[in-house]
Amino acid sequence: MFDPVIAPSGTLLGLLQRGRGDGTLHALTAPRAEALAALNHCVLRDPRHDWQVENRSLYYARLYLDLNGELDAIEAHLFDPEDVLDTEESRTGLALAVLGHLASYGRRDALALLRRYAAHGSNWAWALDELALRDDDAGLRALATPVLARFPADAEGEAELAAAVRDAFEPRPWRLWAEDPRESIGTRVRAAQETGCFDRWQRQMRSTGPRPGWSVQAVFEWAQQGVERGVALHIPAARCLTAVAGPEDRPEIVRAAQDGSEGARSTALRYLADSNDPAALDLIEAAVVTGPAPVAEAAVDAFERMRSMAAVDRARGWARRPDPLGAAAGRMLACRGGAKDSDLVLGALREAVRGEGPDAPTLWTLVDGAGRLGIGCAAPVLRHVYRETASSHLRGRAARALAATDPSFPSGFAVECLWDCEETTRELAARHAETGDTRVVEQLRRLASDPAEEAEVQTAVRSRIGPDAM
């Protein structure tokens, strides 16, 4: 899947792609045709950079309800000939999740589309999971025949069926089908269930990792074998060292951290950092300067895991370095520094936005640090990150930091956050948004009564408005 193209944050499309609360508010005041066109664009061309963790489906489903939107565009997308050619979950997953929420709100047309796609679409397993949560037993039983017809009645087909049953996110349909009296349904599904259980047991017994009695050198060799196969094993290898290494092995581990192979050096650095070894910080600095890129990256990661005051003190000296170690030092101070480190954290935050933009991965930690340290001067930068980032998770972190640093947050961004796509951001808004705005009170009541809303959000709402106000 290609990275999505995100429209400017000041446009309706850009707001909806980001999942911002202002996207809903603007869509409800825009011409309906324009709002639906932007909404369909988002649902059919998933705008998330990380579609597996960022939320959009409930956000878009609610807007379909508010606009009384038709599902013709979603239907055309799901049953386009491309569905046969592009079977990646990312092409249809968001549309199916939106249909699932709409079905839970009582949209029969959404339920019918999910049933039809589960029977005929390429991403049928996702549709079946959505139905498992929303459909009745009769609707699910009716899908047994078309779903099982996907698997030929030969050895290869039965193996694929067993894998599908084993890996199903929601087991309810398969349990219903296992009770079916027909041999072609019930007997087949029960056999697949048994095979899947046996497969899991076999995988557990086929471990190729370290065994008791391994030496330090054997662990290093295993880590290097991972490098040669293109698999990073230095993190589990470092955990293995914790089990097999004794005080007498320290010189060998230090030598590996200085000039060992890529796998051994990365493993040794991680182990020494986790052990708070007195030589770890100097070895990490040397690895960043002299090591190949994978070793330097492993050294930076190892440094950021350290919890000692010596590491924090070293971070204060490294924070202004113009390299990955300097960036890591800024993040460490954001996590574990004190009030005296506010200027360094603020400088790292500004430099990250200036140099890498509002979606830089390093901003997650720096934004949290600005909020933790209560850096009031960071509010303008935090507001910029909030507006511009395409990541709804990072926007939520910026909102939390603004709640701690910006006195205008309750009457400003907190209001729109009540409509945000992320439940944690809605929860934050429910605790902070000023209720003088009638829109706030109305939205709080809606969230409190919406069965699809998360329990944490509803608890936050009820802490603001009592039963009499509902």
C-alpha angles and dihedrals in degrees: 000000000000120000108268121250107240119207121226114288093241094063127084091240092049092051093049093046090055092047092234121164089235087063091066093042092051093044091055091056097040124088106286095236091052092047093049092048091054092045093051090048090057096045095046095042104040106223097198120113089205105030093176096066109021118088124228108131100085090041092055094040091055090051091051087054094048091049094040085232123193120234098220093111092050091048092051090049095050095048098038114127086247088073088075093048100041109043097166112132090228092069096061107010097095093047091050092048090051090051089051092056092045090052090053088054089056101263102151092189089061091049091050091051092051092050092049093047093047087056098045112011129098095233090051095140092063092049090049091053090052090050092047088066098042114022127085124245093260092054092050094045090054089061095057095088099048093043096049090045086069089071118068116228093245133096094273093047093049090050090052090048091051090051091049092051092045094049098041111130092209114037097190098097092048092049090052091048092049087063093054110119093218114101091219090058115022099033092046095049093047090052090050091050091053092048091050092053090050091049091054091051092049092051090053090052095049099067112151096188131108121314131209111279097036116146127228089255091052090054091050091050091050090052090050091049087058090054091052090051092047093250120123107227101159094104097055088038090057089053088052090053088057088061100042106031124090133186090272090061096059096095091054092049093048090050090051090051090053103046112348127129118288094265095042094046094049091047094049093048091051092048095048093047092049089049092050088233111186091235095050099091095050091046091050092051091049091049092053091051101040108017128095116262097267091051092046090050092049090049092052091048091049091051093052090056094058117109103185124116087236089062092049091049090050090049090059089058094044099043095095095049111120094225140077091277090057090050090049090050090055090051092049091053089047089056103035109010127107136233091282089064094058094103092052092048092047090049091050091049093051093045092050092052092044095046105033106019133236095308099055110138091226090064093074092070096035093051090051089049093052089055095043092052093041094233102183093187088062093067096094091052091045091051089052092051090047093053100041110034117104090208114093090198093055090046088054091052090049089052091053091049091049090052087060098041111026119069090197094059098095093056095034129038093003089070095057091041088072086075096041121132094235117077093212089057092048089050091052090049092048088058097045113025114112111244095213088093110082090215089062094054092046093049093047089054091049093050091048093055100037110107090204093059120104117258093236091057092049091049089053091049092051090052087063103040126034128221092269091060093052 
